[in-house]
């Protein structure tokens, strides 16, 4: 990333990408072997935003040299501060995404900006009840008040705070544990390149004709995986 554009040429729209280094993200979620999937997702977002005229990409991480260094002791504080920092830079339509929803791409981000033309808040619902995308042109403090981050009711709480948000059509799965990887592998909506990467990481599906003993390869892996590590920031999720 080349850093922030000069003030006079900045657009009014930006995407904040909350992303730890891919290997760090994978270790924290107890899926160290899946670091390439997080890198794939990050590059997919960067490529999509880079192809959008008039949209800037801002990286937010705990690295003090990132575009928007994260500030705060909780995920909610970090996310709210990132929105406020982007607003202070002159952006009026702000979308935040993470790097743990492999299905996220240009279609969802472009649709979110289109919805922001007529709505104060737009949300991309994750299949686990969280949010893979949060966009706003209004009061971020009111939107995030009391949200139970990293729970299955995070998106519902955001929607209640927003009053009348616009929901994106696509519900996307994000990766918070090893079990999510196997669910994604069988997701018919996932694009072919992501499916191929998952097959390479996980191996082929067990045959329906395998014996009881041959059906065991996945189970030792899942025992070692802890459920739902916090995503996006140093201590939390995609955006839920």
C-alpha positions, 0 to 999 in steps of 0.5 A: 500500500502506498499510503494515504493520497494527498489531502486535496485529491482525496475522494469522499469515499473509502474502505477501511480494511481491518487486517492483521498479518495473514500468518498472525490472523491464522495463528490466533484462530488456531488455523495456522495452515490456513494463512494463505486463505487470509492472504487471498481474502486481503488481496481480493479486497485490495484488488477490488477497491483498487479498481474502483474509481474515486474510492480509497483503501485505508489499512487499519492495524496495530502497526503504527505505520498503517494508514489508520493505526488502531486505538482503543482497548476493545474491538468496538473502540478500535472500530469506532476510532477508525471510522472517526479518524477516516471522517477527520481525513475528509471521507463522508462515505466510509465502509469497514471490512475485514480479511476473513470473509473469502467471498467478499469482493467488488460486487458487495463493496460496490453495492454498499456504496450504491446503497449509501447514496440513499441510506445512512447505514448499510450492513453485510450480514455474515452467516454466523450473525455477525457483519462482514461489512459496515458502511455509514455516512452518519453518526458512528457512535450511535450505530455502535452503542452497546453492540455485543461484538463477536456474538451471533447478535452483533449484526442484529444489534447494529441494525436496531441501532441504525433503525432502517439500515440497508442490507446487502443481498449476499450473506457471507461466511467468515472464518473464525475457527477450523470448522468454518473452513470445512463449511466454506469448502462445501459452499456452492456460492464460493468462487472457484479460486477460493474453493481450489485454495480450500481443497489444497489446504484441507484435502479432498472431501472424504468419499461416501464409500470410505470405511468408518476408520477411513473417515477420520482424517478431519477429526484430529484437526478439529480437536486442535482448533478452538472455536471462534477466536476474535477477528480483525484487530489485535483482540477481535473479529471481521466485523462482528 
